[in-house]
Structure formats: structure tokens, C-alpha cells
Amino acid sequence: MPDIAEFGEQATAWLTTVAAPRTDSVWGDGPDTVAVFENWTAEEEQAHTDEIAAYEQAKFDAGWGALNSPVEYGGRDLPLSYVLAFRRVEDTFDVPKRTEMFSVTQQLVAPTIAQWGTEEQRTRFVRAMLRADVIACQLFSETEAGSDLAAVRTRATQAEDGSWTIDGHKVWTSGARVAHYGVALCRTDSTVAKHAGLTMFLIPMDAPGVDVRPIRQMTGGSSFNEVYLDGV
Ligand SMILES: Cc1cc2nc3c(=O)[nH]c(=O)nc-3n(C[C@H](O)[C@H](O)[C@H](O)COP(=O)(O)OP(=O)(O)OC[C@H]3O[C@@H](n4cnc5c(N)ncnc54)[C@H](O)[C@@H]3O)c2cc1C
């Protein structure tokens, strides 16, 4: 395991090659937003997502992304203390400000697939999500299923040939406009208790039948969306 002080110095050396130190900023110049959910147009949201993804990809390729992920997925299998050490250094540089879609993709969805996905899913998605090549959103909440998530009514039905068809309506989906895949909680068996009979699906957000409708916030932006799934 690398010495943590040396690790910090190496991180600083790499960050110096890709970003300016924050101390170069002049107080009062540039954006001062601390918003988690921005008031972006669809084009702005996509442009910011692309900019952050490019930085995340460079970071991953240089060995500074996915620090505590398994080596098989391009990580370094280091303890969380190294992730925090890197972040402390990274915070002193003017790198693109990550949106919640990157923590959703890299810290929630990728580890979930690594833990519970099939081998094919792990091979196909985990590294790609950690590198931010693939962005994922979470299709969980519905109008009648929030805290009581087991009440989801979106249905997935299996045909005789083994294929699945999904019908339903999700709401409050953060970042659905920029996501490549959605992780959807669906009811696959309505004859059992409601906390059973549920299955997670990975849905390509450009599949026919997926309709993303932005929800306009009081502040003007549309960070959240409704997602209609019609014969997907
Ligand atoms: C910033 C943000 C981002 C989000 N992004 C996503 C996303 O990407 N994907 C997604 O699927 N969802 C997303 N959501 C939705 C979120 O998961 C739901 O808002 C959450 O599950 C709560 O559901 P609800 O809003 O329907 O509230 P409800 O479940 O209707 O709860 C309303 C109130 O009732 C209380 N309450 C509920 N049940 C009980 C009970 N049994 N006893 C006592 N009190 C109770 C709750 O504590 C709460 O105060 C997001 C929400 C927020 C705020």
C-alpha cells in the first residue's frame, strides 16, 4: 500500500497537469453557486455532464478514479482513507464540479451491479460506469411509491421466449435526460407479498417506449423527471 503522504504528493503532481490550483481564482470572479440541483437547460445539463465525464475518464485512466474499487474493474483496491486523501487534494484544484449523477453512477449503481449483477452485467457495466463512460439514473420512485418503495406498480412481464416487457411510470428521476441507463425497480410477481416479487432491471434510456418528461422546478431548472415506460 502506498505511503499516504507520498500518495497525496503524487495526486497533487497529477492534478497540476490537468487543472489550475483554486488559489489562482480571484474572490468574486466566476460562478459562486453551491447548488446541488442546477437550473440548467437540457443542452447545458448535457454539456456539463460531458465536461465532468471527460475529467472523470482522464482521472480513471491515470489511476486516480475508482481508488477503492477492485482491480478487476480498473480500481486500485485501496481503503477509503485514500479516497478521502485524494478528495482533500482534489478540492484544492479547479476541477469540474460533479453533479449527483456521478455519485449515483459510480458510488451507487456500479457497486450494486458489482455485488448483485450477473457476470455479463459486471463485465459490461461496472468498469464503464466507474470510468463514467456510462451514466446511470435510478428509476425507483413512483407517485404512490416513495418511502414505501415496495408499493411500486411498474410491471415487468416475461414472454415465453424469456424476454421482458416493462410498463409503468416513474417520478423524481434525477438526471434522466443525461443517463444512458436506468436502474428500474419493477414488480415481476404480484401474487406474493409486496416486498417480494420485485426485480431490478437495467433499461437503456434510449429504448423505444422510454419517454423522459422534465419536471420544471420553482427555480426554473429541471433536474428531476418523470419517466414513462410503455412496452419497453
Ligand atoms: C433531491 C432528491 C432526489 C431524488 N432523486 C430520485 C431519483 O433519482 N430516483 C428516484 O427513484 N427517486 C428520487 N427521489 C425521490 C425520493 O426517493 C422520494 O422522494 C422518497 O422516496 C420519498 O418519497 P415521497 O417523496 O413520495 O414521500 P412520502 O413517502 O410520501 O413521504 C412524505 C412524508 O411522509 C412521511 N412518511 C412516509 N411514510 C411514513 C410512515 N409510514 N410513517 C410516518 N411518516 C411517514 C415521510 O417521512 C415524509 O415526511 C429524489 C428525491 C429528492 C428529494
The ligand as an ORCA input file, in Angstrom:
! r2SCAN-3c Opt
* xyz 0 1
  C     -33.179     15.527     -4.097
  C     -33.984     14.317     -4.452
  C     -33.570     13.493     -5.494
  C     -34.320     12.366     -5.824
  N     -33.896     11.573     -6.862
  C     -34.563     10.430     -7.129
  C     -34.120      9.547     -8.169
  O     -33.137      9.819     -8.875
  N     -34.808      8.409     -8.391
  C     -35.900      8.061     -7.653
  O     -36.444      6.994     -7.886
  N     -36.382      8.898     -6.680
  C     -35.741     10.062     -6.405
  N     -36.200     10.915     -5.426
  C     -37.451     10.594     -4.761
  C     -37.232     10.100     -3.344
  O     -36.626      8.851     -3.332
  C     -38.602     10.113     -2.673
  O     -38.922     11.471     -2.537
  C     -38.562      9.444     -1.349
  O     -38.500      8.047     -1.538
  C     -39.778      9.843     -0.503
  O     -40.947      9.587     -1.212
  P     -42.091     10.691     -1.375
  O     -41.487     11.957     -1.856
  O     -43.198     10.073     -2.161
  O     -42.590     10.998      0.095
  P     -43.588     10.117      1.033
  O     -43.124      8.718      1.010
  O     -44.982     10.398      0.526
  O     -43.347     10.793      2.380
  C     -43.889     12.084      2.703
  C     -43.702     12.313      4.187
  O     -44.404     11.312      4.942
  C     -43.509     10.660      5.838
  N     -43.865      9.242      5.919
  C     -43.952      8.364      4.890
  N     -44.334      7.157      5.333
  C     -44.480      7.265      6.679
  C     -44.860      6.340      7.704
  N     -45.176      5.074      7.424
  N     -44.903      6.795      8.953
  C     -44.588      8.094      9.251
  N     -44.231      9.009      8.320
  C     -44.177      8.599      7.055
  C     -42.120     10.858      5.252
  O     -41.123     10.821      6.254
  C     -42.237     12.244      4.639
  O     -42.025     13.256      5.587
  C     -35.496     12.057     -5.095
  C     -35.910     12.901     -4.063
  C     -35.172     14.017     -3.750
  C     -35.662     14.909     -2.633
*
